[in-house]
Amino acid sequence: MSARYIGLLHPGTMGISIAATAQRGGHHLQWASAGRSSATRARAQQFDLVDAGTVAGLCARCDLILSVCPPHAAEAVANEVAAHAFRGLYVDANAIAPQRAVRIGAALAQAGAEFVDGGIIGGPAWEPGRTWLYLSGPRAAEVAACFAAGPLETRVLAGEAGQASALKMCYAAYSKGTTALLAGILAAAEQYGARTALEQEWDQDDPGFSARAAQRARRSTAKAWRFAGEMDEIAATFRAAGLPGEFHAAAAEVYRRLAVFKDAAEAPSLEVVLAALRARP
Amino acid sequence: MSARYIGLLHPGTMGISIAATAQRGGHHLQWASAGRSSATRARAQQFDLVDAGTVAGLCARCDLILSVCPPHAAEAVANEVAAHAFRGLYVDANAIAPQRAVRIGAALAQAGAEFVDGGIIGGPAWEPGRTWLYLSGPRAAEVAACFAAGPLETRVLAGEAGQASALKMCYAAYSKGTTALLAGILAAAEQYGARTALEQEWDQDDPGFSARAAQRARRSTAKAWRFAGEMDEIAATFRAAGLPGEFHAAAAEVYRRLAVFKDAAEAPSLEVVLAALRARP
């Protein structure tokens, strides 16, 4: 397989790990520095990504563009690429509703590009067997081949574009949904003066449960600002399937209240997390 | 401690097990047959509960009345007792919001009764160490003493009436809330054709997870008709604490769709459960 010119939007902590896997396969990675933060620039420079300057530059120079960004930004990023009449292969790897993935694919098709739908399960891909990029759509296998060198793992799903996003939504519905639920329950218990009794009951059923619940709530705070948008996407996914979206509307609200911890130097104590949740918006 | 005359409203599968524990302690158990089902009558007869005929009869003959009924019926049951000017001790052991427990207590106090708030965690109490009756309110210890013979376990919480209900709400918020969430996720995955891939991903993280999730969804169907009301109570509990009630509004909707299985001879297959969830109301 020949080396490809791959544009990454954007080199965040997840995106840069995916870029690193593609580089190990001999591909050329580019990014677009316009409007990005100094942290993003530092990551791109550390991994020798070539700076195409703008999204327009990236569209001109690359035959594959990979979008790895917060869910709430996914459609705007895709629309900007479509506006530059990109005619290569566009991969959206974001945590978005399958309906949105299909809509993005249609916008890109109209601009002359082809589309592959993706969904990432796991954290940044620095070790084998830990992070999976699911892919769906006619050219999914071709995209998977770009990452064959690992450590990112790929799986191609049968069926149309939207399948990878649906899987990602359903998976995160439980993992991030239950973290938000636990945080909400702990805050409610605190409000009623019942937290200690609840933790005892939990630990009686499953030793260590309450400590793990507290850790999950605390650790979610750093990423809560983007989990909120992901929960909105899951709510939309459920509703489009005729199922109640309120589980994740509530989870989105929990993460919105925790978004204040975005730039915190370290994870706040559980007491501080619960105080933030109990402060009505 | 002298033998008490305890009235049970009503001898369901949970209530009869609690009555049996009180009988082992030498207490006299009564019930009120008016309007109850033949299954309830059979349970009451099997355990030699004396039939006081009506709630009025029970109020006249008993010094302690214990309410163990579906959450949606709890306040009506209490109000009927209050209407008969019961002047003994009333224990509400139902899965209701603490605000509702406090309101029930106030209605009974106005009628001349005293109130203890309860919450049951676990299934019917036929073995030690499996089922806990939490109690709160000034006379909670006196109620706990009625059950000292076991196998029902009791715990008295410090603080006012409402504490036991708050604990029960927070506990069920996770246990029954996540069962409903799992059922909803499986139905969404089925709708998008992503269920097999989701189950593989779950089992890769935690072997056997998808089988356990399916079992939880299937087994919840028999009790879904009363879980719906319990989820409504948890939603109210969250909202009164300034936290999002939507997690359990969604769980209530899931259980409402599963309420069709109330009288099923056996647990439906997962496919049948998911079809019921996907049938829009």
Contacts between the chains, C-beta under 8 A, distances in Angstrom:
chain1	res1	chain2	res2	distance
A	98	B	192	6.2
A	121	B	201	6.2
A	132	B	201	7.6
A	134	B	197	7.4
A	155	B	197	7.8
A	157	B	194	7.8
A	157	B	197	6.1
A	159	B	193	6.0
A	162	B	192	7.5
A	163	B	192	7.1
A	163	B	193	6.7
A	163	B	194	6.1
A	163	B	197	7.8
A	166	B	188	7.9
A	166	B	189	7.3
A	166	B	192	3.6
A	166	B	193	7.5
A	166	B	194	4.5
A	167	B	189	7.6
A	167	B	192	7.9
A	167	B	194	4.5
A	167	B	197	5.0
A	167	B	198	5.9
A	167	B	201	7.1
A	169	B	188	7.5
A	170	B	185	5.3
A	170	B	188	5.7
A	170	B	189	4.4
A	170	B	192	7.4
A	170	B	194	5.8
A	170	B	198	4.9
A	171	B	198	6.2
A	171	B	201	5.6
A	171	B	202	7.6
A	173	B	181	7.3
A	173	B	184	7.9
A	173	B	185	4.8
A	173	B	188	7.2
A	174	B	181	6.7
A	174	B	182	6.8
A	174	B	185	5.7
A	174	B	202	7.7
A	177	B	181	6.1
A	178	B	178	6.0
A	178	B	181	7.1
A	181	B	173	7.3
A	181	B	174	6.7
A	181	B	177	6.1
A	181	B	178	7.1
A	181	B	181	7.5
A	181	B	247	5.6
A	182	B	174	6.8
A	184	B	173	7.8
A	184	B	238	6.7
A	184	B	243	5.3
A	184	B	244	6.6
A	184	B	247	6.5
A	185	B	170	5.3
A	185	B	173	4.8
A	185	B	174	5.7
A	187	B	241	7.2
A	187	B	243	5.6
A	188	B	166	7.9
A	188	B	169	7.5
A	188	B	170	5.7
A	188	B	173	7.2
A	188	B	237	6.4
A	188	B	238	5.5
A	188	B	241	4.7
A	188	B	243	5.3
A	189	B	166	7.3
A	189	B	167	7.6
A	189	B	170	4.4
A	191	B	241	3.9
A	191	B	242	7.2
A	191	B	243	7.5
A	192	B	98	6.2
A	192	B	162	7.4
A	192	B	163	7.1
A	192	B	166	3.6
A	192	B	167	7.9
A	192	B	170	7.3
A	192	B	237	7.8
A	192	B	241	6.7
A	193	B	159	6.0
A	193	B	163	6.7
A	193	B	166	7.5
A	194	B	157	7.7
A	194	B	163	6.1
A	194	B	166	4.5
A	194	B	167	4.5
A	194	B	170	5.8
A	197	B	134	7.3
A	197	B	155	7.8
A	197	B	157	6.1
A	197	B	163	7.8
A	197	B	167	5.0
A	198	B	167	5.9
A	198	B	170	4.9
A	198	B	171	6.2
A	201	B	121	6.1
A	201	B	132	7.5
A	201	B	167	7.1
A	201	B	171	5.6
A	202	B	171	7.6
A	202	B	174	7.8
A	237	B	188	6.4
A	237	B	192	7.8
A	238	B	184	6.7
A	238	B	188	5.5
A	241	B	187	7.2
A	241	B	188	4.7
A	241	B	191	3.9
A	241	B	192	6.7
A	241	B	278	7.4
A	242	B	191	7.2
A	242	B	278	6.1
A	242	B	280	4.6
A	243	B	184	5.3
A	243	B	187	5.7
A	243	B	188	5.3
A	243	B	191	7.5
A	243	B	254	8.0
A	243	B	277	6.7
A	243	B	278	7.4
A	244	B	184	6.6
A	244	B	249	7.4
A	244	B	250	3.9
A	244	B	253	4.4
A	244	B	254	6.7
A	245	B	250	7.3
A	246	B	246	3.7
A	246	B	247	7.1
A	246	B	249	4.9
A	246	B	250	3.8
A	246	B	253	7.5
A	247	B	181	5.6
A	247	B	184	6.6
A	247	B	246	7.1
A	247	B	247	5.6
A	247	B	250	4.2
A	247	B	251	7.3
A	249	B	244	7.4
A	249	B	246	4.9
A	250	B	244	3.8
A	250	B	245	7.3
A	250	B	246	3.8
A	250	B	247	4.2
A	250	B	250	7.6
A	251	B	247	7.3
A	253	B	244	4.4
A	253	B	246	7.5
A	254	B	244	6.7
A	277	B	243	6.7
A	278	B	241	7.4
A	278	B	242	6.1
A	278	B	243	7.4
A	280	B	242	4.6
